[in-house]
Amino acid sequence: MRSINNLMLKVTYVLLVGIIAVIMYEIIGRSFFHSPTSWYLEVASLLGACVATLAAAYVLQEEAHLGVDFVIDRMPPKWRNGMLCIQSIFGFMITGIIVTMMVKEIAWSINLNRLTDNAMIPVCSFQIVSTLGLLLLAVQFVIRMKKYYVKWTK
């Protein structure tokens, strides 16, 4: 799983370069050629959503996410490990629900051949990438749950 998460992190770097390229294209077109685009914000936003979901499993794997840890950090190690295990269970459940909803949304988008409003790109391509990222996050929650369960029960 670590190698998959590292690969997804590299993909997010490429997508970030894509976001920068889209925004730079808009800036140059608008400033120098007086030719603004109607699609740049839509594409940059959708790529940003893909970046966030693809990087989420890596961030959880590295325990680098933001959180309010002042309560958990003050707990004894056994309690702390138990709380982190329980958090992982809830994280897995919530992520699983979102993935299930996204799969239905992808099917609906494919069935209706939905396109983005301005760029005319199939919406399902962004939805599939985001769902993949969330699915990897769900798997990472299971790995994290097992890790803290083992520490908790020792």
Rosetta blueprint (number, residue, H / E / L):
1 M L
2 R H
3 S H
4 I H
5 N H
6 N H
7 L H
8 M H
9 L H
10 K H
11 V H
12 T H
13 Y H
14 V H
15 L H
16 L H
17 V H
18 G H
19 I H
20 I H
21 A H
22 V H
23 I H
24 M H
25 Y H
26 E H
27 I H
28 I H
29 G H
30 R H
31 S H
32 F H
33 F L
34 H L
35 S L
36 P L
37 T L
38 S L
39 W L
40 Y H
41 L H
42 E H
43 V H
44 A H
45 S H
46 L H
47 L H
48 G H
49 A H
50 C H
51 V H
52 A H
53 T H
54 L H
55 A H
56 A H
57 A H
58 Y H
59 V H
60 L H
61 Q H
62 E L
63 E L
64 A L
65 H L
66 L L
67 G L
68 V L
69 D L
70 F L
71 V L
72 I H
73 D H
74 R H
75 M L
76 P L
77 P H
78 K H
79 W H
80 R H
81 N H
82 G H
83 M H
84 L H
85 C H
86 I H
87 Q H
88 S H
89 I H
90 F H
91 G H
92 F H
93 M H
94 I H
95 T H
96 G H
97 I H
98 I H
99 V H
100 T H
101 M H
102 M H
103 V H
104 K H
105 E H
106 I H
107 A H
108 W H
109 S H
110 I H
111 N H
112 L H
113 N L
114 R L
115 L E
116 T L
117 D L
118 N L
119 A L
120 M L
121 I L
122 P E
123 V H
124 C H
125 S H
126 F H
127 Q H
128 I H
129 V H
130 S H
131 T H
132 L H
133 G H
134 L H
135 L H
136 L H
137 L H
138 A H
139 V H
140 Q H
141 F H
142 V H
143 I H
144 R H
145 M H
146 K H
147 K H
148 Y H
149 Y H
150 V H
151 K H
152 W H
153 T H
154 K L
